[in-house]
């Protein structure tokens, strides 16, 4: 009985709450549009990405009313490291992310605040049923996850989960 109770407590401690979803599709011009929705299915914002002839991807983030709330700029160096710089609506850097994919296909992304301090990391693995990403804080504690699948039309659907039921889609 004690073992059963301990197991139930461990499961409850690791419960994950659905905090929203994202749906992405790419048009004929190579522009990728992602619509973000909260746990109730209401649109909370969009992200629109395009890549220039130098391989730099610029993403503009907008709230539910179409107001620009920030941008992200990504580029990949000759070592395969992708660096993304996030800026607020005024152009101030709010943080960066650096991603690498190992020989097993696992992508690790490390996140930093505007002062270069680590704020967490994500690890993504792609399997037969889609891509699963685990999010950790700067202490290595798992606090959320995302599961992505792509349908036959190339539309990617992602469900976001968090240990905190009060999180929302933009907290990611």
C-alpha positions, 0 to 999 in steps of 0.5 A, a space after each residue: 500500500 505504501 508503494 502504491 501511495 508513493 507512486 501516486 504522489 510521484 505521478 501527481 508531482 510530475 503532472 503536466 497541464 495542457 497550456 496551449 497549442 501552436 499550429 504552423 504551416 509554410 506557404 509557397 513563398 517560404 513564409 512560415 506562419 504559426 498561430 498560438 492558442 491558449 488551453 481554451 483554443 482561443 488565439 493568443 498570437 501569431 509568429 511569422 518567419 521568413 528566411 533571406 538569401 543569407 540564411 538568416 531567419 527573422 520571426 515577427 511575433 504578434 499578439 491577438 490584436 496584430 500588434 508586434 510584441 517582439 522579433 527573433 533572428 536566427 542564423 546557423 554557423 559553419 559548426 551547425 550551431 544555430 543562434 537565435 536573438 530575441 528582441 522586444 517591440 523596441 528592439 532591445 535584446 531580451 535573450 538568446 538561444 543556442 541549438 545543436 543537434 548531435 549524431 543521434 538526432 537529439 537537438 539541445 537548446 540552451 537559453 540565456 537572458 539579456 545578460 548572458 545568464 542561463 535560464 534553462 534548456 530544451 531537448 528534442 527527439 524525433 521519433 515515429 510519432 513526432 517530436 517530443 521536447 522536454 524543457 528544463 530550468 537552469 537547475 536541470 528540473 523539468 518544468 514542461 514539454 511539447 509534442 509536435 506532429 506533422 500531417 500529410 499537408 505539412 502542417 505542424 501541430 504542437 501541444 504544450 504542457 507545463 507542471 504549472 497550471 497557471 502558465 500560458 503559451 507565451 511563457 515559453 
